[in-house]
Amino acid sequence: QVQLVVSGGGLVQAGGSLRLSCAASGRTFSNYVMGWFRQAPGKEREFVAAITWSGGGTTYTDSVKGRFTISRDNAKITTYLQMSSLKPEDTAVYYCAARSQYTTNYSSWGQGTQVTVSS
């Protein structure tokens, strides 16, 4: 069983920055892709970013490109989402998730953390 624990959310003014962390435990994460998702009030959960095990492959949704950076520290089994130039529309509950590189389904999810960006 995989456990993912998310931390780092909070309230920030527009233009500010926050860093989210996702600490994993429970199994080896070799060949696992780590992803970040978010869900704003009244909207469906959406993909934000993902990173391969090696860290050499990253993908982002268009709305965060150039502002958010996903990274991982495999020694600490932790994934990060550095968010800069935050906008009110980034306000959402953010989740991290893990999936095998051999599947498309994220099978493990952390609890959400609220990110609120004030204008």
C-alpha positions in Angstrom: 0.0 0.0 0.0 1.3 3.4 -1.0 0.8 6.4 1.2 1.2 9.9 -0.1 1.2 12.9 2.3 0.8 16.4 0.9 1.9 19.6 2.5 2.6 23.2 1.7 -0.7 24.7 0.8 -2.0 28.0 2.1 -3.1 31.5 1.3 -1.0 33.8 -0.9 -1.5 37.0 -2.8 -1.6 37.0 -6.6 1.9 37.0 -8.0 3.3 35.1 -5.0 4.8 31.7 -4.7 4.1 28.4 -2.9 5.8 25.1 -2.8 3.8 21.9 -2.4 5.5 18.7 -1.2 4.3 15.1 -1.6 6.1 12.5 0.6 5.7 8.9 -0.3 6.0 5.7 1.7 5.0 2.1 1.7 6.8 0.7 -1.3 9.6 1.4 -3.8 8.8 4.0 -6.4 11.1 2.8 -9.1 9.5 3.3 -12.5 6.6 5.4 -11.0 5.3 8.6 -12.5 4.3 11.2 -10.0 1.6 13.7 -10.8 -0.1 16.8 -9.4 -3.8 17.5 -9.9 -6.1 20.2 -8.7 -9.8 20.7 -8.3 -11.4 24.1 -8.1 -14.8 24.7 -6.5 -17.6 23.5 -8.9 -15.1 22.1 -11.4 -13.7 18.7 -12.2 -10.3 17.6 -11.1 -7.7 18.5 -13.7 -4.1 17.5 -14.4 -1.5 20.0 -13.5 1.9 18.4 -14.0 3.8 15.0 -13.9 7.3 13.8 -13.7 9.0 10.5 -14.5 11.0 8.5 -12.0 14.3 9.7 -13.5 13.1 13.3 -13.4 14.1 13.7 -17.0 10.5 13.8 -18.3 8.0 16.4 -17.2 4.7 17.5 -18.6 2.5 20.5 -17.7 -1.0 21.6 -18.5 -0.8 24.7 -20.6 -2.2 27.1 -18.0 0.8 26.6 -15.7 3.6 26.3 -18.1 6.4 28.7 -17.3 5.0 29.3 -13.8 5.0 25.9 -12.1 7.9 23.5 -11.8 7.6 19.9 -10.8 10.6 18.1 -9.4 11.4 15.0 -7.3 14.0 13.9 -4.8 14.1 10.1 -5.0 16.4 9.8 -2.0 13.7 11.5 0.1 10.9 9.9 -2.0 9.3 13.3 -2.3 7.8 15.2 -5.2 7.5 19.0 -5.2 5.4 21.5 -7.1 6.9 25.0 -7.1 4.3 27.5 -8.0 5.2 31.0 -8.9 3.4 34.0 -10.4 0.2 32.6 -8.8 -3.1 33.8 -10.1 -6.6 33.7 -8.5 -7.6 31.1 -11.0 -5.0 28.8 -9.5 -7.1 28.6 -6.4 -8.0 24.9 -5.8 -7.4 21.8 -3.7 -4.2 20.3 -5.0 -3.5 16.5 -4.9 -0.5 14.4 -5.7 -0.8 11.0 -7.2 1.4 8.1 -8.4 1.1 5.6 -11.2 3.3 3.0 -12.7 5.0 4.1 -15.9 3.4 1.1 -17.6 -0.1 2.4 -17.0 -2.1 5.5 -17.5 -4.2 5.2 -14.3 -3.0 7.0 -11.2 -3.6 4.4 -8.5 -2.4 6.1 -5.4 -3.6 9.5 -4.2 -2.6 11.8 -1.4 -5.0 14.0 0.6 -5.6 17.4 -0.8 -4.1 20.7 0.3 -5.9 24.0 -0.2 -4.2 26.7 -2.2 -6.0 30.0 -2.2 -4.7 32.9 -4.3 -6.2 36.3 -3.4 -6.4 39.1 -5.9 
